[in-house]
Amino acid sequence: MAGVPAPRANQDLVGHEIAERELRRLVETGRLPHAILLSGPRGIGKATLAFRFARFLLANGDGSTKTADESGLAIDPESGVFHRVAAGGHADLLTVERAYDPRRRRLRSEIVVENAREITSFFRLTAAEEGWRIVIVDGAEEMNRNAGNAVLKILEEPPRRALLLLVSHSPGRLLPTIRSRCRRFPLYSLGRPLVTRLLRRYRPELAPPQAEALAALSDGSIGRALELAEADGLALYRSVLEILSQTPRLDVIRLHAFADQLARADAEEAYRGVEELLLQLLARLAALSARRQPGGEEITGAEDEAMRRLVGRADAARWAALREEVERIFASTDQLNLDRKQAMLGVFFAIEELTR
């Protein structure tokens, strides 16, 4: 995202001070476990916290040295450790994530066993700087079963002075045996005022009403808010609402044109944005139906009319079930490299069918 440092280079972390203090306490009391699971919604700073903690350990292994932050995990951004981690060149830190697939010309849909085996090889090495060896698995829920089993073997016989940091927005997808061997640190969504403030910092060109609307759509995730800003998310959301405001009979020509727009090769950000917006909208419809309310806080123009049309058409259980089905459709489309236009049409037609 333009203007925002990658997690490995980001020295700013807000909203997770309690987790920072607890991680530091574990180091200072000598009770640091061999594996930690940082979980919570996507885009709230989990990976940023993981790299922040890794830098702290690599710079100050036992917590006894004075650092830039006496209660948290910040170190001097001008230090050698900070620069080596930011550049991906620290010999005692390995990052594992989805690899690039040259055949499909995009990231793989999962972390495969070859990636996980890198961890075993890395932990066999002697620490280059006589301290900790640290592995960060960013997107741990994306490990396939073979990769998960490879990580499980490491957790069953953890090396000395080695730390595995698993970052996951969907920990329920991890093997239960992996979860049970990790110390869990759940992180929570950021408050809307904080997301708005961060948006204004990273995207100062946004007008206040735009920043507030994007923060409302972000569900407490600054990462998601920035992605929506990059993809012109407010315009996409208005398009979704305008199409759904015609229920129970959609304008098929307009819908096909919208799906064509999202399926273009250069529309990755827009497609992902609409994917997230639809899932969020269905979750809100389930919540509003459960409360038997016809509408709610209007985030952007045309929302109230669309929500009033939709919310009374099905009960909360059916909206929730549809959200789960839509999530499966999008996941299968990615995993099997299916036609994105057909996936998007299928989702809108499923909503139309539910509202009849």
C-alpha positions as CSV (number, residue, x, y, z in Angstrom):
1,M,0.0,0.0,0.0
2,A,1.4,3.4,-1.0
3,G,3.0,5.3,1.8
4,V,2.7,2.6,4.4
5,P,5.9,0.7,5.4
6,A,5.8,-3.1,5.2
7,P,5.4,-4.8,8.6
8,R,9.1,-5.7,8.7
9,A,10.0,-2.0,8.4
10,N,7.1,-0.4,10.2
11,Q,8.2,1.2,13.5
12,D,4.7,2.4,14.4
13,L,2.2,0.1,16.2
14,V,-0.9,1.4,17.9
15,G,-3.8,-0.2,19.7
16,H,-1.9,-3.3,21.0
17,E,0.0,-1.9,24.0
18,I,-1.3,-4.6,26.4
19,A,0.0,-7.4,24.2
20,E,3.4,-5.6,23.9
21,R,3.8,-5.3,27.6
22,E,2.9,-8.9,28.2
23,L,5.4,-10.1,25.5
24,R,8.1,-8.0,27.1
25,R,7.2,-9.4,30.6
26,L,7.6,-13.0,29.3
27,V,11.1,-12.1,28.1
28,E,12.1,-10.3,31.2
29,T,10.9,-13.1,33.5
30,G,12.5,-15.9,31.4
31,R,9.1,-17.5,30.6
32,L,9.1,-17.0,26.8
33,P,7.5,-20.0,25.1
34,H,8.9,-21.7,22.0
35,A,5.8,-20.8,19.9
36,I,3.4,-17.8,19.9
37,L,0.2,-17.4,17.9
38,L,-0.8,-13.8,17.2
39,S,-4.4,-13.9,16.1
40,G,-7.1,-11.4,15.2
41,P,-8.8,-9.8,12.2
42,R,-6.9,-9.1,9.1
43,G,-5.0,-5.8,8.8
44,I,-4.9,-4.7,12.5
45,G,-1.1,-5.0,13.0
46,K,-0.4,-8.6,13.8
47,A,2.5,-8.9,11.4
48,T,3.8,-5.5,12.5
49,L,3.8,-6.7,16.1
50,A,5.5,-10.0,15.1
51,F,8.4,-8.1,13.5
52,R,8.5,-5.6,16.3
53,F,8.9,-8.4,18.8
54,A,11.5,-10.2,16.6
55,R,13.6,-7.0,16.5
56,F,13.4,-6.6,20.2
57,L,14.6,-10.1,20.8
58,L,17.4,-9.9,18.3
59,A,18.6,-6.6,19.7
60,N,18.0,-7.4,23.4
61,G,17.6,-11.1,24.0
62,D,16.9,-11.1,27.7
63,G,15.1,-7.8,28.0
64,S,17.8,-6.4,30.4
65,T,19.1,-3.7,28.2
66,K,17.4,-0.3,28.1
67,T,15.5,0.2,24.8
68,A,13.7,3.0,23.1
69,D,10.5,2.0,24.9
70,E,10.8,1.0,28.5
71,S,7.5,-0.9,28.7
72,G,7.0,-2.0,25.1
73,L,9.1,-3.5,22.3
74,A,10.3,-0.6,20.2
75,I,14.0,-0.4,19.5
76,D,16.0,2.5,17.9
77,P,15.0,2.7,14.2
78,E,18.5,3.8,13.4
79,S,20.0,0.6,14.9
80,G,21.7,-2.1,12.8
81,V,19.2,-4.7,13.9
82,F,16.3,-2.5,12.8
83,H,17.8,-1.9,9.3
84,R,18.8,-5.6,8.8
85,V,15.3,-6.8,9.7
86,A,13.7,-4.1,7.5
87,A,15.8,-5.2,4.6
88,G,15.1,-8.9,5.1
89,G,18.8,-9.5,5.7
90,H,19.1,-10.5,9.4
91,A,20.7,-14.0,9.5
92,D,18.7,-15.1,12.6
93,L,15.3,-14.2,11.2
94,L,13.3,-16.2,8.7
95,T,10.0,-15.2,7.2
96,V,7.7,-17.8,5.7
97,E,4.6,-16.8,3.6
98,R,2.9,-17.8,0.4
99,A,5.5,-18.0,-2.4
100,Y,5.2,-16.6,-5.9
101,D,3.9,-19.0,-8.5
102,P,5.7,-18.2,-11.8
103,R,3.3,-20.4,-13.8
104,R,0.2,-18.5,-12.7
105,R,2.1,-15.2,-12.2
106,R,0.7,-14.6,-8.8
107,L,1.1,-15.7,-5.2
108,R,0.2,-19.3,-4.5
109,S,-3.1,-19.9,-2.7
110,E,-1.4,-21.7,0.2
111,I,1.9,-22.2,2.0
112,V,3.3,-25.6,0.8
113,V,5.4,-28.1,2.6
114,E,8.6,-27.0,0.9
115,N,8.2,-23.6,2.6
116,A,7.6,-25.2,6.0
117,R,10.7,-27.4,5.6
118,E,12.8,-24.2,5.4
119,I,11.9,-23.7,9.1
120,T,13.5,-27.1,10.0
121,S,16.7,-26.3,8.1
122,F,16.9,-22.8,9.6
123,F,16.4,-24.0,13.2
124,R,19.3,-26.5,12.7
125,L,21.7,-23.7,12.1
126,T,23.7,-22.0,14.9
127,A,22.5,-18.5,15.6
128,A,24.8,-16.1,13.7
129,E,24.7,-13.5,16.4
130,E,24.7,-15.9,19.4
131,G,21.1,-15.0,20.3
132,W,17.7,-16.1,19.3
133,R,16.7,-17.8,16.0
134,I,13.2,-16.6,15.0
135,V,10.8,-17.7,12.4
136,I,7.7,-15.6,11.5
137,V,5.0,-17.5,9.5
138,D,2.8,-14.7,8.1
139,G,-0.6,-16.1,7.2
140,A,-0.2,-19.3,9.1
141,E,-3.8,-20.4,8.3
142,E,-2.7,-20.6,4.7
143,M,-0.5,-23.6,5.4
144,N,-1.8,-26.8,3.7
145,R,-2.0,-30.0,5.7
146,N,1.5,-31.2,4.8
147,A,3.0,-27.8,5.7
148,G,1.0,-27.8,9.0
149,N,2.3,-31.3,9.8
150,A,5.9,-30.2,9.1
151,V,5.5,-27.3,11.5
152,L,3.9,-29.6,14.1
153,K,7.0,-31.8,14.2
154,I,9.0,-28.7,15.0
155,L,6.6,-27.8,17.8
156,E,6.8,-31.3,19.3
157,E,10.6,-31.0,19.7
158,P,11.4,-27.3,19.8
159,P,15.0,-26.3,19.5
160,R,16.6,-24.3,22.2
161,R,16.6,-20.5,21.9
162,A,14.3,-20.7,18.9
163,L,11.0,-18.9,18.6
164,L,8.2,-19.6,16.1
165,L,5.8,-16.7,15.7
166,L,2.6,-17.7,13.9
167,V,0.5,-14.8,12.5
168,S,-3.1,-15.7,11.7
169,H,-6.4,-14.0,11.0
170,S,-8.2,-17.3,11.0
171,P,-6.6,-19.5,13.7
172,G,-9.5,-22.0,13.5
173,R,-8.1,-23.2,10.2
174,L,-4.8,-24.3,11.9
175,L,-4.4,-27.9,13.1
176,P,-5.8,-28.1,16.7
177,T,-2.5,-29.7,17.7
178,I,-0.6,-26.6,16.5
179,R,-2.9,-24.3,18.4
180,S,-2.5,-26.3,21.6
181,R,1.3,-26.0,21.4
182,C,1.3,-22.2,21.1
183,R,0.9,-19.4,23.6
184,R,-2.0,-17.5,22.2
185,F,-2.1,-13.7,22.0
186,P,-5.5,-12.6,20.5
187,L,-5.4,-9.1,19.1
188,Y,-8.6,-7.0,18.6
189,S,-10.0,-4.6,16.1
190,L,-9.0,-1.0,16.3
191,G,-11.5,1.6,17.3
192,R,-13.1,3.6,14.5
193,P,-11.6,7.0,15.6
194,L,-8.1,5.4,15.7
195,V,-8.6,3.9,12.2
196,T,-9.8,7.4,11.0
197,R,-6.7,9.0,12.5
198,L,-4.4,6.5,10.9
199,L,-6.1,6.9,7.6
200,R,-5.6,10.7,7.7
201,R,-1.9,10.1,8.5
202,Y,-1.3,7.7,5.6
203,R,-3.7,9.1,3.1
204,P,-3.8,12.9,4.0
205,E,-5.5,13.7,0.6
206,L,-8.7,12.0,1.8
207,A,-11.5,14.4,2.7
208,P,-12.8,13.9,6.3
209,P,-16.1,12.4,5.2
210,Q,-14.2,9.9,3.0
211,A,-11.9,8.9,5.8
212,E,-14.8,8.4,8.2
213,A,-16.8,6.3,5.7
214,L,-13.7,4.1,4.9
215,A,-13.1,3.7,8.6
216,A,-16.7,2.6,9.1
217,L,-16.3,0.0,6.3
218,S,-13.0,-1.3,7.6
219,D,-14.4,-3.2,10.7
220,G,-11.6,-1.8,12.8
221,S,-8.8,-2.8,10.4
222,I,-6.4,0.0,9.2
223,G,-5.0,-2.5,6.6
224,R,-8.5,-3.0,5.1
225,A,-9.3,0.7,5.2
226,L,-6.1,1.5,3.3
227,E,-6.8,-1.3,0.7
228,L,-10.3,0.1,0.2
229,A,-8.9,3.6,-0.2
230,E,-6.4,2.3,-2.8
231,A,-9.2,0.5,-4.7
232,D,-11.7,3.4,-4.6
233,G,-13.7,1.3,-2.2
234,L,-16.4,3.9,-1.6
235,A,-17.3,3.8,-5.3
236,L,-17.3,0.0,-5.3
237,Y,-19.5,-0.1,-2.3
238,R,-22.0,2.3,-3.9
239,S,-22.1,0.1,-7.0
240,V,-22.8,-3.0,-4.9
241,L,-25.6,-1.2,-3.1
242,E,-27.1,0.2,-6.3
243,I,-27.2,-3.3,-7.8
244,L,-28.7,-4.9,-4.6
245,S,-31.3,-2.1,-4.2
246,Q,-33.1,-3.7,-7.2
247,T,-33.8,-6.9,-5.3
248,P,-35.7,-9.2,-5.6
249,R,-35.0,-8.8,-9.3
250,L,-31.5,-7.6,-10.3
251,D,-30.6,-5.7,-13.4
252,V,-28.7,-8.5,-15.2
253,I,-27.1,-6.3,-17.8
254,R,-25.7,-3.9,-15.2
255,L,-24.6,-6.8,-13.0
256,H,-22.7,-8.4,-15.9
257,A,-21.0,-5.1,-16.7
258,F,-19.9,-4.8,-13.0
259,A,-18.6,-8.4,-12.9
260,D,-16.7,-7.9,-16.2
261,Q,-15.0,-4.9,-14.6
262,L,-14.0,-6.9,-11.5
263,A,-12.7,-9.9,-13.5
264,R,-10.1,-7.9,-15.6
265,A,-6.5,-8.8,-15.1
266,D,-5.7,-5.3,-13.8
267,A,-8.6,-5.3,-11.3
268,E,-7.1,-7.4,-8.5
269,E,-7.6,-4.7,-5.8
270,A,-11.2,-4.0,-6.9
271,Y,-12.1,-7.7,-6.9
272,R,-10.7,-8.2,-3.5
273,G,-12.4,-5.0,-2.2
274,V,-15.8,-6.2,-3.4
275,E,-15.2,-9.7,-2.0
276,E,-14.6,-8.1,1.4
277,L,-17.5,-5.7,1.1
278,L,-20.0,-8.4,0.2
279,L,-18.9,-10.6,3.2
280,Q,-19.2,-7.6,5.5
281,L,-22.6,-6.6,4.1
282,L,-24.0,-10.1,4.6
283,A,-22.7,-10.2,8.2
284,R,-24.4,-6.8,8.9
285,L,-27.6,-8.1,7.3
286,A,-27.5,-11.1,9.6
287,A,-27.0,-8.9,12.7
288,L,-29.7,-6.4,11.7
289,S,-32.2,-9.2,11.0
290,A,-31.4,-10.7,14.4
291,R,-32.3,-7.4,16.0
292,R,-35.3,-7.0,13.7
293,Q,-34.1,-3.6,12.6
294,P,-34.9,-2.4,9.0
295,G,-31.7,-0.4,8.7
296,G,-28.7,0.9,10.6
297,E,-26.1,3.6,10.6
298,E,-25.7,4.8,7.0
299,I,-22.1,4.6,5.8
300,T,-22.6,6.1,2.4
301,G,-25.4,7.3,0.2
302,A,-28.0,4.8,-1.1
303,E,-27.2,2.3,1.7
304,D,-30.3,2.9,3.7
305,E,-32.6,2.0,0.8
306,A,-30.7,-1.1,0.0
307,M,-30.5,-2.3,3.6
308,R,-34.3,-1.8,4.1
309,R,-35.0,-3.8,1.0
310,L,-32.7,-6.7,2.1
311,V,-33.0,-7.0,5.8
312,G,-36.6,-8.1,6.0
313,R,-36.3,-10.6,3.2
314,A,-34.7,-13.4,5.3
315,D,-34.0,-14.2,8.9
316,A,-30.6,-13.9,10.6
317,A,-29.8,-17.6,10.2
318,R,-30.4,-17.6,6.5
319,W,-28.2,-14.5,6.0
320,A,-25.5,-16.0,8.1
321,A,-25.6,-19.3,6.2
322,L,-25.4,-17.4,2.9
323,R,-22.3,-15.5,4.2
324,E,-20.6,-18.8,4.9
325,E,-21.5,-20.1,1.4
326,V,-20.3,-16.9,-0.2
327,E,-17.0,-17.2,1.7
328,R,-16.6,-20.8,0.4
329,I,-17.3,-19.6,-3.2
330,F,-14.6,-17.0,-3.1
331,A,-12.1,-19.4,-1.4
332,S,-12.8,-22.1,-4.0
333,T,-12.4,-19.6,-6.8
334,D,-8.9,-18.7,-5.6
335,Q,-7.8,-22.3,-4.8
336,L,-8.9,-23.7,-8.1
337,N,-8.2,-20.7,-10.2
338,L,-11.8,-20.5,-11.4
339,D,-13.5,-17.7,-13.4
340,R,-13.8,-14.7,-11.2
341,K,-16.7,-13.2,-13.2
342,Q,-18.8,-16.4,-12.7
343,A,-18.0,-16.4,-9.0
344,M,-19.1,-12.8,-8.6
345,L,-22.3,-13.4,-10.6
346,G,-23.0,-16.5,-8.6
347,V,-22.8,-14.5,-5.3
348,F,-25.2,-11.8,-6.5
349,F,-27.6,-14.4,-7.9
350,A,-27.5,-16.2,-4.6
351,I,-28.5,-13.0,-2.8
352,E,-31.2,-12.4,-5.3
353,E,-32.6,-16.0,-4.8
354,L,-32.6,-15.5,-1.0
355,T,-34.6,-12.3,-1.3
356,R,-37.5,-13.7,-3.4
